[in-house]
Amino acid sequence: MAIGVYGTVRPSDVSPEDVEIIMIYSPSRDQTETIVQKKLSATTLLKPYFDDVNTQELLGGLYNLTLPAAEFTSIGFYTLYLRPAQIRTKISDCGILSALPNVKGIVINLDEVPDDFRNKFEKAQELVGYRVEYLNNGQKVPNFFRIVTSSFFCEPIVTNETNTSQKTIRYRYVENNTNLVFLTLSPSNSPSNKTNAVPFIGQPGQSIIISNTYFNPTTLEVEIAEHDISTLAVGIFGNQTKSVEDGIYTIYDSENNIYKQYNLFEVRNQFNELLYEVREDRGDDIDISKNFDNIIE
């Protein structure tokens, strides 16, 4: 009997502050160019559900997404791209630990980290499991990343090189009172079958993107239309009246409020022959005297 590996997809317990929402708008499906692209506040729009209000236990993977009317003002198609929040910063240095010369990593200066994400760096091991992607000349290196395996505060120290009078800068872990964080990455060690093949982990001054791996990016499409099922039902099944005297055709909603009004008339030629029967939308020129309750009473 074969013994396999069993598992399941775990619902994410991600915090809204760890999510980015990017909105892309296009007036039609035929237009492929981006008309509007902006970032929405996930902390404002994304709210988690709780399994039990007494214990405040997150109902993993289930969130309520609010769509603000102020952002969806035009008829068309809106694509919402939900992805892990991206922390854009720079590598201050690439170094090794003084006590463990085989441990290599990158050093991040907290002064280069956006204020909204500084708390991620100020807690030991908070960044474990995060993904590091690299930028060259402002362009992200495609399909290349490293995974953070540890994160601790550090400080630089000057050490002597073996068998030489030269000195070099290495790092050691400290508890606090420093702006430097040492991140170890995987892979960072050479393979045993080729010890001189050192994996690339970045270079000083290089821009990087650090993001969590709590969930996979997802997209939602929202279509804003002039009519929905309820308004179409009003036009088909709602109460209607036609004024014989002035030809005003009125459609009412479920509460007998005036929903639409049209002018109904005929177009004839010089010989009084009927050419067209016309229904013309009155727009905002509503005749409120055609109130449904007044007519039927």
Residue frames as qw, qx, qy, qz and C-alpha x, y, z in Angstrom:
[[0.000, 0.888, 0.461, 0.000, 0.00, 0.00, 0.00],
 [0.423, 0.407, -0.013, 0.810, 1.41, 3.38, -1.04],
 [0.300, -0.699, -0.417, 0.499, 1.56, 6.15, 1.52],
 [0.325, 0.656, 0.271, 0.626, 0.85, 9.53, -0.06],
 [0.205, -0.078, -0.293, 0.931, 1.16, 13.10, 1.15],
 [0.093, -0.715, -0.680, -0.134, -2.13, 14.56, 2.38],
 [0.192, -0.208, -0.186, 0.941, -3.05, 18.18, 2.87],
 [0.138, 0.782, 0.608, 0.022, -5.60, 20.87, 2.27],
 [0.232, 0.520, 0.093, 0.817, -5.83, 24.49, 1.23],
 [0.321, -0.462, -0.570, 0.599, -5.88, 26.58, 4.39],
 [0.050, 0.894, 0.363, 0.259, -8.17, 29.67, 4.46],
 [0.435, 0.330, -0.223, 0.807, -6.14, 32.83, 4.96],
 [0.378, -0.757, -0.446, 0.293, -6.33, 34.89, 8.15],
 [0.451, 0.256, 0.077, 0.852, -4.81, 37.92, 6.46],
 [0.105, -0.654, -0.367, 0.653, -5.24, 41.38, 7.98],
 [0.422, 0.848, 0.317, 0.046, -6.67, 44.11, 5.69],
 [0.107, -0.915, 0.290, 0.258, -3.47, 46.12, 6.17],
 [0.475, -0.334, 0.730, 0.361, -1.60, 43.30, 4.41],
 [0.522, 0.499, 0.664, 0.195, -3.76, 43.64, 1.28],
 [0.009, -0.354, 0.242, 0.904, -3.55, 46.02, -1.67],
 [0.484, 0.594, 0.636, -0.092, -6.58, 46.74, -3.86],
 [0.114, -0.291, 0.411, 0.856, -5.92, 48.13, -7.33],
 [0.508, 0.607, 0.514, -0.332, -8.88, 49.31, -9.42],
 [0.178, -0.148, 0.606, 0.761, -8.73, 49.32, -13.23],
 [0.464, 0.571, 0.433, -0.520, -11.59, 50.81, -15.24],
 [0.124, -0.043, 0.692, 0.710, -12.57, 50.33, -18.88],
 [0.483, 0.227, 0.117, -0.838, -15.79, 51.64, -20.47],
 [0.875, 0.256, -0.094, -0.399, -16.23, 48.51, -22.59],
 [0.861, -0.208, 0.439, 0.148, -14.79, 45.07, -23.16],
 [0.737, 0.605, 0.132, 0.269, -13.57, 46.12, -26.61],
 [0.132, 0.892, -0.290, 0.320, -11.18, 48.67, -25.12],
 [0.892, -0.118, -0.318, 0.299, -8.06, 46.99, -23.79],
 [0.343, 0.428, -0.306, 0.778, -6.13, 50.09, -22.73],
 [0.364, -0.469, -0.623, 0.508, -6.31, 51.11, -19.08],
 [0.017, -0.777, -0.278, -0.565, -8.51, 54.19, -18.64],
 [0.362, -0.757, 0.264, -0.476, -8.26, 54.62, -14.88],
 [0.792, -0.057, -0.549, 0.263, -5.94, 52.81, -12.49],
 [0.180, -0.675, 0.340, -0.630, -5.75, 53.71, -8.83],
 [0.393, 0.002, -0.850, 0.351, -5.14, 52.11, -5.46],
 [0.551, -0.605, -0.241, -0.522, -8.01, 51.79, -2.99],
 [0.187, -0.508, 0.647, -0.537, -7.65, 51.61, 0.79],
 [0.591, -0.092, -0.795, -0.100, -7.96, 47.96, 1.82],
 [0.189, -0.114, -0.722, 0.656, -8.10, 48.86, 5.53],
 [0.346, 0.155, 0.182, -0.907, -11.23, 50.92, 4.82],
 [0.655, 0.179, -0.352, -0.645, -13.00, 48.67, 2.32],
 [0.656, 0.073, -0.750, -0.050, -12.07, 45.17, 3.51],
 [0.499, -0.461, 0.427, -0.597, -13.65, 43.89, 6.72],
 [0.250, 0.132, -0.959, 0.026, -13.15, 40.37, 8.15],
 [0.737, -0.383, -0.270, -0.487, -15.98, 38.23, 9.45],
 [0.147, -0.433, 0.772, -0.441, -15.73, 36.62, 12.88],
 [0.453, -0.100, -0.876, -0.134, -16.67, 33.06, 13.74],
 [0.469, -0.617, -0.609, 0.168, -17.80, 33.98, 17.25],
 [0.024, 0.825, 0.001, 0.564, -18.28, 37.55, 18.46],
 [0.689, -0.721, 0.051, -0.061, -17.39, 36.49, 21.98],
 [0.811, -0.295, 0.261, 0.433, -13.98, 35.07, 21.09],
 [0.226, 0.869, -0.219, -0.382, -13.35, 37.41, 18.11],
 [0.600, -0.175, 0.701, 0.343, -12.02, 34.44, 16.14],
 [0.273, 0.479, -0.410, -0.727, -11.53, 35.23, 12.46],
 [0.828, 0.327, 0.421, -0.171, -13.66, 33.26, 10.03],
 [0.414, -0.420, 0.564, 0.579, -10.69, 32.42, 7.84],
 [0.278, 0.100, 0.724, 0.624, -10.84, 33.36, 4.19],
 [0.037, 0.722, 0.652, 0.226, -14.15, 35.27, 4.37],
 [0.217, -0.292, -0.126, 0.923, -14.16, 39.06, 4.05],
 [0.257, 0.814, 0.505, -0.128, -16.68, 41.75, 3.25],
 [0.397, 0.011, 0.286, 0.872, -15.61, 44.07, 0.44],
 [0.155, 0.786, 0.388, -0.455, -17.33, 47.47, 0.36],
 [0.449, 0.346, 0.439, 0.697, -17.58, 49.19, -3.01],
 [0.058, -0.552, -0.262, 0.790, -17.75, 52.97, -2.46],
 [0.458, 0.746, 0.483, 0.014, -20.20, 54.67, -4.81],
 [0.011, 0.923, -0.163, -0.349, -17.81, 57.62, -5.20],
 [0.294, -0.475, 0.718, 0.416, -15.30, 55.36, -6.96],
 [0.306, 0.226, 0.872, 0.307, -17.78, 53.63, -9.29],
 [0.224, 0.579, 0.218, -0.753, -19.36, 56.62, -11.01],
 [0.365, 0.458, -0.479, -0.653, -19.15, 55.63, -14.68],
 [0.920, 0.180, 0.198, -0.285, -20.89, 52.90, -16.62],
 [0.523, 0.612, -0.593, -0.034, -18.44, 50.21, -17.64],
 [0.932, -0.114, -0.330, 0.100, -16.21, 47.47, -16.26],
 [0.221, -0.809, 0.460, -0.291, -14.11, 47.71, -13.13],
 [0.852, 0.079, -0.487, 0.176, -11.43, 45.12, -12.38],
 [0.471, -0.787, 0.303, -0.258, -10.39, 44.89, -8.74],
 [0.740, 0.315, -0.540, 0.248, -6.99, 43.27, -8.25],
 [0.644, -0.710, 0.191, -0.212, -6.41, 42.11, -4.67],
 [0.772, 0.339, -0.432, 0.321, -2.80, 41.21, -3.96],
 [0.688, -0.483, -0.282, 0.462, -0.44, 41.06, -0.96],
 [0.049, -0.994, 0.020, 0.099, 0.69, 44.53, 0.08],
 [0.779, 0.378, -0.092, 0.492, 4.02, 45.46, -1.45],
 [0.447, -0.833, 0.060, 0.322, 6.79, 47.05, 0.65],
 [0.668, 0.639, -0.032, 0.380, 9.16, 48.91, -1.65],
 [0.467, -0.841, 0.212, 0.174, 12.56, 49.64, -0.15],
 [0.526, 0.712, -0.457, 0.088, 16.29, 49.34, -0.86],
 [0.911, -0.178, -0.221, 0.300, 19.07, 46.99, 0.23],
 [0.229, -0.947, 0.226, 0.005, 21.40, 48.91, 2.51],
 [0.005, -0.636, 0.770, 0.052, 24.10, 46.23, 2.40],
 [0.943, 0.043, -0.292, -0.151, 24.71, 42.55, 1.71],
 [0.032, -0.667, 0.663, -0.339, 26.76, 40.98, 4.48],
 [0.718, -0.082, -0.689, 0.054, 27.43, 38.06, 6.76],
 [0.646, -0.740, -0.050, -0.184, 27.17, 37.50, 10.50],
 [0.055, 0.749, -0.608, 0.259, 30.32, 37.94, 12.53],
 [0.561, -0.344, 0.694, -0.293, 29.64, 34.92, 14.72],
 [0.752, 0.228, 0.619, -0.007, 28.45, 32.75, 11.81],
 [0.033, -0.520, 0.469, 0.713, 30.49, 33.52, 8.68],
 [0.145, 0.130, 0.898, 0.395, 28.50, 31.03, 6.62],
 [0.139, 0.704, 0.664, -0.209, 25.23, 32.95, 7.17],
 [0.178, 0.065, 0.302, 0.934, 24.65, 35.55, 4.46],
 [0.075, 0.718, 0.670, -0.173, 21.83, 38.04, 4.24],
 [0.195, 0.582, 0.234, 0.754, 20.67, 41.51, 3.26],
 [0.243, -0.365, -0.472, 0.764, 20.52, 44.53, 5.55],
 [0.003, 0.725, 0.505, 0.468, 17.53, 46.90, 5.47],
 [0.158, 0.003, -0.319, 0.935, 17.66, 50.42, 6.88],
 [0.029, 0.619, 0.745, -0.246, 14.35, 51.31, 8.52],
 [0.043, 0.595, 0.013, -0.802, 14.73, 54.88, 7.25],
 [0.142, 0.201, -0.676, -0.695, 14.18, 53.45, 3.74],
 [0.040, -0.342, -0.938, -0.038, 10.95, 51.65, 4.73],
 [0.254, -0.498, -0.326, -0.762, 7.55, 53.37, 4.24],
 [0.238, -0.286, 0.533, -0.760, 6.00, 54.45, 7.54],
 [0.801, -0.088, -0.053, -0.590, 2.92, 52.23, 7.03],
 [0.937, 0.081, -0.338, -0.021, 5.09, 49.10, 7.11],
 [0.131, 0.638, -0.615, 0.445, 7.77, 49.93, 9.69],
 [0.689, -0.374, 0.430, -0.448, 6.01, 47.80, 12.31],
 [0.973, 0.193, -0.104, -0.075, 6.72, 44.72, 10.17],
 [0.626, 0.496, -0.432, 0.419, 10.46, 45.31, 10.57],
 [0.167, -0.614, 0.456, -0.622, 10.39, 46.33, 14.21],
 [0.840, -0.284, 0.316, -0.337, 9.26, 42.88, 15.40],
 [0.160, -0.457, 0.860, 0.162, 11.71, 40.00, 15.38],
 [0.231, 0.071, 0.955, 0.170, 10.81, 37.24, 12.92],
 [0.447, 0.540, 0.367, -0.612, 7.77, 39.20, 11.66],
 [0.458, 0.622, -0.359, -0.524, 8.97, 38.94, 8.05],
 [0.308, -0.211, 0.920, 0.118, 9.59, 35.18, 8.02],
 [0.465, 0.419, 0.779, 0.035, 7.94, 33.69, 4.94],
 [0.295, 0.832, 0.066, -0.465, 7.80, 37.01, 3.07],
 [0.775, 0.390, 0.329, 0.374, 8.88, 37.12, -0.57],
 [0.196, -0.725, 0.208, 0.626, 11.70, 39.38, -1.82],
 [0.684, 0.578, 0.360, 0.262, 11.68, 40.44, -5.49],
 [0.470, -0.412, 0.190, 0.757, 14.36, 42.52, -7.17],
 [0.402, 0.884, 0.197, -0.136, 14.31, 45.56, -9.46],
 [0.584, -0.139, 0.336, 0.726, 16.85, 46.44, -12.12],
 [0.080, 0.036, 0.303, 0.949, 16.64, 49.95, -13.58],
 [0.437, 0.084, 0.200, -0.873, 13.11, 50.26, -12.21],
 [0.747, 0.099, -0.446, -0.483, 11.93, 47.01, -13.80],
 [0.753, -0.360, 0.477, -0.276, 11.12, 43.93, -11.73],
 [0.068, 0.380, -0.897, -0.216, 13.25, 40.89, -12.53],
 [0.781, -0.021, -0.213, -0.586, 10.66, 38.41, -13.87],
 [0.946, -0.091, -0.285, -0.123, 10.10, 35.06, -12.18],
 [0.585, 0.236, -0.541, 0.556, 12.87, 35.56, -9.62],
 [0.466, -0.728, 0.064, -0.499, 12.48, 35.85, -5.86],
 [0.372, 0.183, -0.793, 0.446, 13.86, 34.80, -2.51],
 [0.618, -0.609, -0.431, -0.250, 12.05, 33.84, 0.72],
 [0.121, -0.670, 0.460, -0.570, 12.87, 35.43, 4.09],
 [0.738, -0.143, -0.653, 0.096, 13.90, 32.83, 6.68],
 [0.515, -0.543, -0.437, 0.499, 14.72, 35.15, 9.60],
 [0.142, 0.747, 0.074, 0.645, 14.70, 38.85, 10.52],
 [0.611, -0.599, -0.322, 0.406, 16.46, 40.42, 13.50],
 [0.011, -0.994, 0.112, 0.000, 17.88, 43.79, 14.47],
 [0.866, 0.034, -0.001, 0.500, 21.59, 44.09, 13.80],
 [0.090, -0.961, 0.158, 0.209, 24.51, 46.45, 13.98],
 [0.744, 0.573, -0.270, 0.214, 27.74, 46.64, 11.95],
 [0.641, -0.688, 0.277, 0.201, 31.08, 45.76, 13.52],
 [0.433, 0.764, -0.475, -0.049, 34.58, 45.99, 12.10],
 [0.910, -0.280, 0.300, 0.060, 36.57, 42.72, 12.08],
 [0.101, -0.668, 0.647, 0.353, 40.04, 41.75, 10.93],
 [0.842, 0.372, -0.290, -0.260, 40.48, 39.55, 7.88],
 [0.912, -0.298, 0.254, 0.125, 42.24, 36.24, 8.47],
 [0.771, -0.050, 0.286, 0.566, 46.00, 36.34, 7.68],
 [0.336, 0.561, 0.206, 0.727, 45.82, 39.98, 6.53],
 [0.199, -0.228, -0.372, 0.877, 45.87, 43.43, 8.05],
 [0.223, -0.268, -0.409, -0.843, 42.70, 44.44, 6.20],
 [0.227, 0.198, 0.690, -0.658, 39.45, 45.06, 7.99],
 [0.208, -0.272, -0.721, -0.603, 35.90, 44.33, 6.89],
 [0.442, -0.140, 0.277, -0.841, 32.39, 45.13, 8.09],
 [0.312, -0.203, -0.921, -0.120, 30.26, 42.31, 9.41],
 [0.480, -0.447, -0.087, -0.750, 27.07, 42.26, 11.44],
 [0.192, -0.065, -0.901, 0.383, 25.86, 40.96, 14.76],
 [0.349, -0.615, -0.625, -0.331, 22.40, 40.63, 16.22],
 [0.041, 0.077, -0.473, 0.877, 21.21, 43.14, 18.84],
 [0.047, 0.500, 0.816, -0.287, 17.92, 43.54, 20.66],
 [0.159, 0.899, 0.408, 0.022, 17.05, 47.14, 19.72],
 [0.214, -0.852, 0.112, 0.464, 18.38, 50.71, 19.49],
 [0.304, -0.248, 0.642, 0.659, 19.28, 50.31, 15.83],
 [0.554, 0.523, 0.016, -0.647, 17.71, 51.12, 12.47],
 [0.331, 0.426, -0.770, -0.339, 19.19, 48.09, 10.72],
 [0.859, -0.029, 0.374, -0.349, 17.46, 44.74, 10.18],
 [0.017, -0.419, 0.863, 0.281, 19.33, 41.63, 8.98],
 [0.850, 0.209, 0.130, -0.466, 17.27, 39.32, 6.74],
 [0.295, -0.276, 0.879, 0.255, 18.44, 35.83, 5.86],
 [0.665, 0.384, -0.162, -0.620, 17.05, 34.44, 2.62],
 [0.607, -0.066, 0.788, 0.082, 16.53, 31.06, 1.03],
 [0.915, -0.097, -0.060, 0.386, 18.33, 29.94, -0.98],
 [0.016, -0.968, 0.247, -0.034, 21.51, 31.78, 0.04],
 [0.559, -0.526, 0.623, 0.153, 24.01, 28.94, 0.37],
 [0.355, 0.496, -0.677, -0.412, 25.93, 27.28, -2.43],
 [0.956, -0.008, -0.106, -0.272, 24.89, 23.74, -3.38],
 [0.703, -0.520, 0.476, 0.096, 27.12, 21.02, -1.96],
 [0.828, 0.227, 0.410, 0.308, 28.00, 19.74, -5.44],
 [0.475, 0.549, 0.123, 0.677, 29.28, 23.19, -6.57],
 [0.450, -0.617, -0.383, 0.520, 30.48, 25.32, -3.71],
 [0.254, -0.205, 0.136, 0.936, 31.47, 28.31, -5.85],
 [0.101, -0.463, -0.607, -0.638, 27.92, 28.78, -7.24],
 [0.061, -0.256, -0.550, 0.793, 26.74, 31.41, -4.78],
 [0.096, 0.690, 0.697, 0.173, 23.00, 32.22, -5.14],
 [0.112, 0.372, 0.067, 0.919, 22.17, 35.86, -5.87],
 [0.257, -0.617, -0.673, 0.317, 20.50, 37.62, -2.92],
 [0.061, 0.971, 0.225, 0.060, 20.87, 41.22, -4.12],
 [0.596, 0.199, -0.115, 0.769, 23.43, 43.98, -4.04],
 [0.222, -0.515, -0.364, 0.743, 23.81, 47.18, -1.97],
 [0.125, 0.355, -0.110, -0.920, 21.58, 50.00, -3.16],
 [0.144, -0.142, -0.826, -0.526, 19.32, 47.71, -5.19],
 [0.531, -0.087, 0.129, -0.833, 15.57, 48.37, -5.00],
 [0.125, -0.069, -0.990, -0.004, 13.44, 45.45, -3.84],
 [0.597, -0.293, -0.178, -0.725, 9.81, 44.56, -3.23],
 [0.039, 0.059, -0.924, 0.375, 8.92, 42.68, -0.04],
 [0.618, -0.165, -0.192, -0.744, 5.45, 41.15, 0.14],
 [0.550, -0.202, 0.708, -0.394, 3.67, 38.60, 2.29],
 [0.299, 0.109, -0.867, -0.382, 2.66, 35.14, 1.08],
 [0.366, 0.079, 0.697, -0.612, -0.54, 34.83, 3.10],
 [0.634, 0.495, 0.521, -0.287, -2.81, 34.46, 0.07],
 [0.470, 0.171, 0.594, 0.630, -2.77, 34.24, -3.70],
 [0.136, 0.258, -0.093, -0.952, -3.65, 37.37, -5.69],
 [0.276, 0.480, 0.832, 0.030, -7.21, 37.39, -7.01],
 [0.052, -0.013, -0.275, -0.960, -9.30, 39.54, -9.34],
 [0.234, 0.553, 0.728, -0.331, -12.94, 40.59, -9.18],
 [0.087, 0.211, 0.468, 0.854, -14.89, 42.15, -12.04],
 [0.126, 0.568, 0.572, -0.578, -17.63, 44.65, -11.30],
 [0.166, 0.362, 0.573, 0.716, -19.92, 45.85, -14.09],
 [0.106, 0.456, 0.371, -0.802, -21.74, 49.15, -13.61],
 [0.111, 0.356, 0.742, 0.557, -24.80, 49.29, -15.86],
 [0.241, -0.194, -0.048, -0.950, -27.63, 51.74, -16.32],
 [0.775, -0.210, -0.095, -0.589, -30.24, 49.09, -15.58],
 [0.090, -0.244, 0.945, -0.200, -30.38, 45.98, -13.43],
 [0.151, -0.273, -0.935, -0.168, -32.94, 43.21, -13.03],
 [0.019, -0.566, -0.641, 0.519, -35.16, 45.27, -10.71],
 [0.164, 0.519, -0.067, -0.836, -35.32, 48.30, -13.02],
 [0.207, 0.085, -0.778, -0.587, -36.01, 46.08, -16.03],
 [0.095, -0.389, -0.910, 0.109, -38.80, 44.43, -14.07],
 [0.105, 0.554, 0.343, -0.751, -40.33, 47.86, -13.42],
 [0.237, 0.366, -0.420, -0.796, -40.45, 48.53, -17.15],
 [0.287, -0.041, -0.882, -0.371, -42.08, 45.16, -17.86],
 [0.352, -0.431, -0.829, 0.056, -44.34, 44.51, -14.89],
 [0.114, -0.252, -0.400, 0.874, -44.77, 47.94, -13.26],
 [0.247, 0.744, 0.556, -0.277, -47.96, 49.99, -13.35],
 [0.273, 0.010, 0.413, 0.869, -48.33, 52.18, -16.44],
 [0.275, 0.735, 0.476, -0.396, -50.63, 54.95, -17.66],
 [0.333, 0.180, 0.472, 0.796, -51.16, 56.77, -20.94],
 [0.153, 0.563, 0.299, -0.755, -52.73, 60.20, -21.09],
 [0.491, 0.533, 0.638, 0.261, -55.08, 60.28, -24.09],
 [0.127, 0.962, 0.190, -0.152, -55.19, 64.08, -24.18],
 [0.042, 0.909, -0.384, -0.157, -51.45, 64.87, -24.36],
 [0.874, 0.360, -0.324, 0.029, -49.99, 61.42, -25.14],
 [0.064, -0.669, 0.657, -0.341, -47.79, 61.21, -22.04],
 [0.890, -0.068, -0.447, -0.062, -46.89, 57.60, -21.26],
 [0.256, -0.696, 0.508, -0.437, -45.82, 57.04, -17.63],
 [0.775, -0.006, -0.623, 0.105, -44.14, 54.03, -15.98],
 [0.489, -0.721, 0.237, -0.430, -44.22, 53.61, -12.18],
 [0.250, 0.371, -0.856, 0.261, -41.97, 51.68, -9.80],
 [0.426, -0.259, -0.863, 0.080, -43.11, 49.19, -7.14],
 [0.149, -0.455, -0.558, 0.678, -44.16, 52.05, -4.83],
 [0.272, 0.786, 0.537, 0.138, -46.03, 53.84, -7.63],
 [0.183, -0.748, 0.133, 0.624, -43.46, 56.60, -7.92],
 [0.637, 0.754, -0.039, -0.156, -42.92, 57.96, -11.43],
 [0.752, -0.296, 0.424, 0.408, -39.95, 56.07, -12.86],
 [0.295, -0.065, 0.546, 0.782, -40.01, 57.10, -16.56],
 [0.422, 0.681, 0.370, -0.471, -42.14, 59.27, -18.84],
 [0.361, 0.028, 0.649, 0.669, -42.41, 59.30, -22.62],
 [0.414, 0.466, 0.001, -0.782, -44.23, 61.37, -25.25],
 [0.464, 0.218, 0.833, 0.209, -46.30, 59.19, -27.58],
 [0.382, 0.661, 0.033, -0.645, -47.23, 60.72, -30.94],
 [0.751, 0.362, 0.515, 0.201, -47.60, 59.96, -34.65],
 [0.098, -0.511, 0.383, 0.764, -45.75, 61.33, -37.65],
 [0.613, 0.561, 0.555, -0.037, -47.81, 61.76, -40.84],
 [0.391, 0.049, 0.425, 0.815, -47.00, 63.03, -44.29],
 [0.155, 0.151, -0.074, -0.973, -48.69, 65.85, -46.22],
 [0.506, -0.142, -0.609, -0.594, -51.47, 63.49, -47.29],
 [0.610, -0.408, 0.344, -0.585, -52.19, 62.60, -43.63],
 [0.900, 0.079, -0.425, -0.055, -50.81, 59.12, -44.14],
 [0.700, -0.673, 0.237, -0.036, -49.33, 57.54, -41.02],
 [0.571, 0.627, -0.504, 0.161, -45.56, 57.17, -41.31],
 [0.420, 0.204, -0.736, 0.491, -44.29, 56.56, -37.76],
 [0.634, -0.709, -0.246, -0.187, -45.47, 55.94, -34.24],
 [0.380, 0.535, -0.456, 0.602, -42.95, 57.59, -31.90],
 [0.685, -0.669, -0.268, 0.104, -42.09, 57.12, -28.25],
 [0.354, 0.663, -0.257, 0.608, -39.84, 59.96, -27.07],
 [0.604, -0.346, -0.515, 0.500, -38.09, 59.95, -23.69],
 [0.121, -0.933, -0.181, -0.287, -39.01, 63.07, -21.73],
 [0.499, 0.340, -0.452, 0.656, -35.81, 62.82, -19.65],
 [0.232, -0.186, -0.585, 0.755, -35.96, 65.13, -16.63],
 [0.308, -0.103, -0.125, -0.937, -39.05, 66.94, -17.90],
 [0.148, -0.259, -0.947, 0.124, -41.40, 64.97, -15.65],
 [0.403, -0.409, -0.232, -0.785, -45.09, 65.87, -15.47],
 [0.037, 0.064, -0.844, 0.531, -45.77, 65.25, -11.78],
 [0.584, 0.047, 0.147, -0.797, -49.52, 65.70, -12.34],
 [0.752, 0.140, -0.557, -0.323, -49.49, 62.13, -13.73],
 [0.215, -0.344, 0.800, -0.443, -49.15, 60.73, -10.20],
 [0.313, -0.092, -0.915, -0.239, -50.58, 57.20, -10.19],
 [0.070, -0.388, -0.790, 0.469, -52.67, 57.60, -7.04],
 [0.229, 0.417, 0.112, -0.872, -54.25, 60.80, -8.36],
 [0.340, 0.174, -0.639, -0.667, -55.18, 59.12, -11.62],
 [0.349, -0.175, -0.911, -0.134, -56.89, 56.02, -10.22],
 [0.026, -0.349, -0.688, 0.636, -58.77, 57.79, -7.41]]
